[in-house]
Amino acid sequence: MRPAWRFRRARLFEGLAAAAAAALVVALMVVLVDVLRGAGALSWRFFVEAPGATATEGGIFPAIFGTVALTLVMTVLVMPLGVGAAVYLHEYASPAARLPGLVRAAVHHLARLPSLVYGLFGLGFFVHTVGRAVDGVTGQALRWGQPGLLWAACTLAVLTLPTVIVATEEALRSVPHEVRLASLALGATRAQMLGQVVLPAAAPGILTAAVLAISRGAGEVAPVLLTGVASWLPDLPDGLSSQFMHLGFHAHVLATQSPDVDAARAPLAGTAAALLTLTFLLNLVAAALRARLASSAGAR
């Protein structure tokens, strides 16, 4: 009776897991159909023109450009820092040392913070402290000491840093320890072993960390709300110190500040569709690179 009960319990959990996965797929399809149905009333000009005098007029190209620029700068900032921290924790730090424990505790606490807290931190540290210090050194009045693209990207980099560290550590853990020992036995230094053997083998997992960072960073609104985003800006940002439009915040503006709800329905759906498509394309590029690295590693 006991083996039969274990078999039925396993099948029950399997059925519940399959039902949960199906519910997620259905929910995703409902959201996509609703968004695409509303965006179908728009023309291609909506996606390539600047916004008009009101939120429901014109297009969203500056918001698309700002979201892409913000995500790319955030990725460039967070990946070296996150990968370096993960390499230190997994490859160099002693498990009995106090510093690695403090770093891991800090990573876990950072992962639990609300995104609005990151926005307040970015405003206080990056904008008012670092930015104004840079203005004081360069003698420029309020160029870096105000919200801008760079400070918003730095804030999102801090927000996604725990994700990158955890995913990169998992990628490094997947590389067999015998590979390290064999590399060292052949005369490689520890730096050569890491740079030429371990990191290339873990590259697909590291790109998975990039995918996770892009997925979270591209859709966050609260941190950039305080560190660089503008509700209406028809011109593209001309530098890292400039403010920018963001698809997520533009959707928030359309949903909450438009006096004509019916007129805002189609632009809101189009903005959401653009954000979903942009996130999907960025993830697709990272996933393609990950698959290519995995296939090349398997060929070797």
C-alpha positions as CSV (number, residue, x, y, z in Angstrom):
1,M,0.0,0.0,0.0
2,R,2.8,2.4,0.8
3,P,4.5,2.3,-2.6
4,A,1.1,2.7,-4.3
5,W,0.3,5.7,-2.1
6,R,3.7,7.2,-3.0
7,F,3.1,6.7,-6.7
8,R,-0.4,8.4,-6.4
9,R,1.1,11.3,-4.4
10,A,3.8,11.8,-7.0
11,R,1.2,11.8,-9.8
12,L,-0.9,14.3,-7.8
13,F,2.0,16.7,-7.4
14,E,2.8,16.2,-11.1
15,G,-0.7,17.1,-12.1
16,L,-0.8,20.1,-9.8
17,A,2.5,21.4,-11.3
18,A,1.2,20.9,-14.8
19,A,-2.0,22.8,-13.9
20,A,0.0,25.6,-12.5
21,A,2.1,25.8,-15.6
22,A,-1.0,25.8,-17.8
23,A,-2.5,28.6,-15.7
24,L,0.6,30.7,-16.3
25,V,0.5,30.1,-20.0
26,V,-3.2,31.0,-20.2
27,A,-2.6,34.2,-18.2
28,L,0.2,35.1,-20.5
29,M,-1.9,34.5,-23.6
30,V,-4.8,36.6,-22.2
31,V,-2.4,39.5,-21.5
32,L,-0.8,39.3,-24.9
33,V,-4.1,39.1,-26.7
34,D,-5.5,42.0,-24.8
35,V,-2.4,44.1,-25.5
36,L,-2.1,43.2,-29.2
37,R,-5.8,43.8,-29.8
38,G,-5.6,47.3,-28.4
39,A,-2.3,48.0,-30.3
40,G,-3.8,46.8,-33.6
41,A,-5.6,50.1,-34.0
42,L,-2.3,52.0,-34.2
43,S,-0.2,52.6,-37.3
44,W,3.6,52.1,-37.6
45,R,4.0,55.9,-37.3
46,F,3.1,55.6,-33.6
47,F,6.3,53.7,-33.0
48,V,8.6,56.0,-35.0
49,E,7.4,59.5,-34.1
50,A,8.0,61.8,-31.2
51,P,5.2,62.4,-28.7
52,G,2.8,65.2,-29.3
53,A,1.5,68.0,-27.1
54,T,-0.4,65.6,-24.9
55,A,0.2,62.0,-23.8
56,T,-2.3,60.6,-26.3
57,E,-0.8,62.4,-29.3
58,G,2.2,61.5,-31.4
59,G,4.4,58.4,-31.0
60,I,6.7,56.7,-28.5
61,F,10.0,56.5,-30.3
62,P,11.9,58.6,-27.6
63,A,10.5,56.2,-25.0
64,I,11.7,53.2,-27.0
65,F,15.2,54.7,-27.5
66,G,15.4,55.6,-23.8
67,T,14.4,52.1,-22.7
68,V,17.0,50.5,-25.0
69,A,19.8,52.9,-24.0
70,L,19.0,52.5,-20.3
71,T,18.9,48.6,-20.5
72,L,22.2,48.5,-22.5
73,V,24.1,50.8,-20.1
74,M,22.7,48.9,-17.1
75,T,23.9,45.6,-18.6
76,V,27.4,47.0,-19.3
77,L,27.6,48.2,-15.7
78,V,26.2,45.2,-13.8
79,M,27.7,42.3,-15.7
80,P,31.5,42.9,-14.9
81,L,30.7,43.8,-11.3
82,G,28.3,40.8,-10.8
83,V,30.6,38.3,-12.6
84,G,33.6,39.6,-10.7
85,A,31.8,39.3,-7.3
86,A,30.6,35.7,-8.2
87,V,34.2,34.7,-9.2
88,Y,35.6,36.0,-5.9
89,L,32.9,34.3,-3.8
90,H,33.1,30.9,-5.6
91,E,36.8,30.7,-6.7
92,Y,38.8,32.7,-4.3
93,A,37.0,33.3,-1.0
94,S,37.5,30.8,1.8
95,P,34.2,29.4,3.1
96,A,35.3,30.0,6.7
97,A,36.3,33.6,6.1
98,R,34.0,36.4,7.5
99,L,34.0,38.7,4.4
100,P,32.3,36.2,2.0
101,G,29.6,35.6,4.6
102,L,29.0,39.3,4.8
103,V,28.9,39.6,1.0
104,R,26.4,36.8,0.7
105,A,24.2,38.3,3.4
106,A,24.3,41.7,1.6
107,V,23.4,40.0,-1.7
108,H,20.4,38.3,-0.1
109,H,19.2,41.4,1.6
110,L,19.6,43.5,-1.6
111,A,17.4,40.9,-3.4
112,R,14.6,41.5,-0.9
113,L,14.5,45.3,-1.0
114,P,11.5,47.0,-2.8
115,S,12.4,48.7,-6.0
116,L,11.3,52.1,-4.7
117,V,14.1,51.9,-2.1
118,Y,16.6,51.5,-4.9
119,G,15.2,54.7,-6.4
120,L,15.6,56.6,-3.2
121,F,19.1,55.3,-2.8
122,G,20.0,56.2,-6.4
123,L,18.6,59.7,-5.9
124,G,20.5,60.3,-2.7
125,F,23.8,58.6,-3.5
126,F,24.3,58.8,-7.3
127,V,22.5,62.0,-8.0
128,H,23.0,64.2,-4.9
129,T,26.3,62.8,-3.7
130,V,28.3,61.5,-6.6
131,G,26.8,63.7,-9.3
132,R,27.2,67.0,-7.4
133,A,30.8,65.9,-6.4
134,V,31.6,65.5,-10.1
135,D,30.1,68.9,-10.8
136,G,32.2,70.4,-8.1
137,V,35.4,68.9,-9.5
138,T,34.6,69.8,-13.1
139,G,33.2,73.2,-12.3
140,Q,29.9,72.6,-14.1
141,A,26.6,73.7,-12.6
142,L,24.1,70.8,-12.3
143,R,25.1,68.7,-15.2
144,W,25.8,65.5,-13.3
145,G,24.1,66.6,-10.1
146,Q,20.6,66.0,-11.5
147,P,18.7,62.9,-12.6
148,G,20.0,61.4,-15.9
149,L,20.5,58.3,-17.9
150,L,23.8,57.2,-16.2
151,W,22.4,57.5,-12.7
152,A,19.2,55.6,-13.6
153,A,21.4,52.8,-15.2
154,C,23.6,52.7,-12.1
155,T,20.5,52.4,-9.9
156,L,19.2,49.5,-12.0
157,A,22.6,47.9,-11.9
158,V,22.5,47.8,-8.1
159,L,19.0,46.4,-8.3
160,T,19.9,43.6,-10.7
161,L,23.3,42.9,-9.1
162,P,22.0,40.1,-6.7
163,T,20.4,38.3,-9.7
164,V,23.6,38.4,-11.7
165,I,25.8,37.2,-8.7
166,V,23.5,34.2,-7.9
167,A,23.1,33.1,-11.5
168,T,26.8,33.4,-12.2
169,E,27.7,31.4,-9.1
170,E,25.3,28.7,-10.2
171,A,27.1,28.7,-13.6
172,L,30.5,28.4,-12.0
173,R,29.2,25.6,-9.7
174,S,28.2,23.7,-12.8
175,V,31.7,23.4,-14.1
176,P,33.2,20.2,-12.7
177,H,36.0,20.6,-10.2
178,E,38.1,18.0,-12.1
179,V,38.3,20.5,-15.0
180,R,40.0,23.0,-12.7
181,L,42.4,20.4,-11.3
182,A,43.3,19.1,-14.8
183,S,44.1,22.7,-15.9
184,L,46.3,23.3,-12.9
185,A,48.0,20.0,-13.4
186,L,49.0,21.0,-16.9
187,G,50.8,24.0,-15.6
188,A,48.2,26.8,-15.9
189,T,48.1,29.5,-13.3
190,R,44.9,30.1,-11.4
191,A,44.2,33.2,-13.5
192,Q,44.8,31.2,-16.7
193,M,42.6,28.4,-15.4
194,L,39.7,30.9,-14.7
195,G,40.1,33.0,-17.9
196,Q,40.7,30.2,-20.4
197,V,38.8,27.2,-18.9
198,V,36.3,28.0,-16.2
199,L,34.7,31.2,-17.5
200,P,34.3,30.0,-21.1
201,A,32.7,26.8,-19.8
202,A,30.4,28.8,-17.6
203,A,29.6,31.4,-20.3
204,P,26.1,30.1,-21.2
205,G,25.1,30.4,-17.5
206,I,26.6,33.8,-17.3
207,L,24.5,34.9,-20.3
208,T,21.5,33.5,-18.5
209,A,22.4,35.9,-15.7
210,A,22.4,38.7,-18.3
211,V,19.0,37.6,-19.6
212,L,17.6,37.7,-16.1
213,A,19.0,41.1,-15.5
214,I,17.6,42.5,-18.7
215,S,14.2,41.0,-18.0
216,R,14.0,42.7,-14.6
217,G,15.7,45.9,-15.4
218,A,13.8,46.7,-18.6
219,G,10.5,46.7,-16.9
220,E,11.3,48.5,-13.6
221,V,9.7,52.0,-13.3
222,A,10.1,53.0,-9.6
223,P,13.9,53.3,-9.6
224,V,14.1,55.3,-12.8
225,L,11.2,57.5,-11.7
226,L,13.5,59.2,-9.2
227,T,16.8,59.1,-11.1
228,G,16.3,60.2,-14.7
229,V,13.0,59.5,-16.4
230,A,10.9,62.3,-17.9
231,S,7.1,62.2,-18.5
232,W,7.3,64.1,-21.8
233,L,10.5,64.6,-23.8
234,P,10.3,64.7,-27.6
235,D,14.1,64.9,-28.1
236,L,16.4,61.9,-27.7
237,P,19.0,62.1,-24.9
238,D,22.2,63.6,-26.1
239,G,24.4,62.1,-23.4
240,L,24.6,60.1,-20.2
241,S,23.7,63.1,-18.2
242,S,20.4,63.8,-20.0
243,Q,17.0,62.8,-19.0
244,F,15.0,60.3,-21.1
245,M,11.6,58.8,-21.7
246,H,10.8,55.2,-20.6
247,L,8.2,52.9,-21.9
248,G,7.1,51.7,-18.5
249,F,6.7,55.2,-17.1
250,H,5.0,56.4,-20.3
251,A,2.4,53.6,-19.8
252,H,1.9,54.7,-16.3
253,V,1.4,58.3,-17.4
254,L,-1.2,57.2,-20.0
255,A,-3.0,55.0,-17.5
256,T,-3.2,57.5,-14.7
257,Q,-2.9,61.1,-16.0
258,S,-4.8,61.1,-19.3
259,P,-8.2,62.9,-19.0
260,D,-9.7,60.9,-21.9
261,V,-9.6,57.2,-21.0
262,D,-11.0,56.1,-24.4
263,A,-8.4,58.0,-26.3
264,A,-5.6,56.7,-24.1
265,R,-6.6,53.0,-24.5
266,A,-4.9,52.4,-27.8
267,P,-1.6,54.3,-27.1
268,L,-1.5,52.5,-23.7
269,A,-1.8,49.1,-25.4
270,G,0.8,50.1,-28.0
271,T,3.2,51.2,-25.4
272,A,2.8,47.9,-23.5
273,A,3.2,46.0,-26.7
274,A,6.4,47.9,-27.5
275,L,7.8,47.1,-24.0
276,L,6.9,43.5,-24.3
277,T,8.4,43.2,-27.8
278,L,11.6,45.1,-26.7
279,T,12.1,42.8,-23.7
280,F,11.5,39.8,-25.8
281,L,14.0,40.9,-28.5
282,L,16.7,41.7,-25.9
283,N,16.2,38.3,-24.3
284,L,16.2,36.6,-27.7
285,V,19.6,38.1,-28.5
286,A,21.1,37.0,-25.2
287,A,19.5,33.5,-25.5
288,A,20.9,33.1,-29.1
289,L,24.4,34.0,-27.8
290,R,24.0,31.6,-25.0
291,A,23.0,28.8,-27.3
292,R,25.9,29.5,-29.6
293,L,28.4,29.5,-26.8
294,A,26.9,26.2,-25.5
295,S,27.1,24.6,-28.9
296,S,30.7,25.7,-29.4
297,A,31.7,24.5,-26.0
298,G,30.1,21.1,-26.7
299,A,31.9,20.9,-30.0
300,R,35.2,21.4,-28.2
